[in-house]
Amino acid sequence: MYEDLFFRKAELEDILESEAKVDRENLLEQLNALNKALGNAQVVLDPLVDQWEKDLAAGRMPDLDAKVAKE
């Protein structure tokens, strides 16, 4: 069961990092539930911070005053 949870967590993270249009809120809830089941304290709930991290990873300066567009 642990391996299944671990691999599902990796799948969700890959989907969230992709540029595909997805229901981010639902995926974030699933990811948080998996983190809890795996005993990780990491909570992923802030789409604005996620956008900043995505911008930084792409080499862009994040707009700290911007609002995140729902995908």
N, C-alpha and C positions, 0 to 999 in steps of 0.2 A: 504494500500500500504506500509506503514512504516513497518508493521509486516513482509510482504513478503520480503522486502529488508533486514531487520534485520536477518531473518532466512536464506536467501541466503548467507549473509555475513558469518554467522556461518558455513554454509556448505562449502564455499570456504576455510575458514580458516582450517577446519578439513581436507579437501583434501590436502591442502598445507603442513600440518603438518604430514600427513601420509607418509609412505615410498613408496607409489605407484608411478609408473612412469607416470608422467603427463606433460602436456605442461605448465610449470611453468610461462613462460612469459605471456601467454594468461590469466591464472588464476590471476596473479598479476595485470594485466590491469583491469580485471573485478572487483577485490577487490578494487582497487583504485577508480574506477567509483562508486562502491557502497558506499565507504567511503564518497566520495564527495556528493552523493545524500542524504546520511544520515546526512550531515553537519559535518562530522568528518574531521579534518585536517590531520589525520594519512595517510601517504603515504608509501606504501610498494614497494620498487623498487630494493633493493640491495640483490641479491641472495647470495653474499659472507657473509654478515652480517647474513642473514637467516641461512646459514650453520653453522656459529659460534654459533648462538643461539641454533640450533639443537644439536650441539656437547656438549655444556654446559648442556643442558637439559638431555642429555644421560650420563652425568658424565665424558665425555671425554674432554681433553684439546684441544681447537681448534688450528688448524695450521694456524697461522696468515699470513703466506707467501704463502699458497696454493691458487690455483685457483679452483673455483667451477666447478664440472663436470655438464654439462647440463643433466637434467633428462628427 
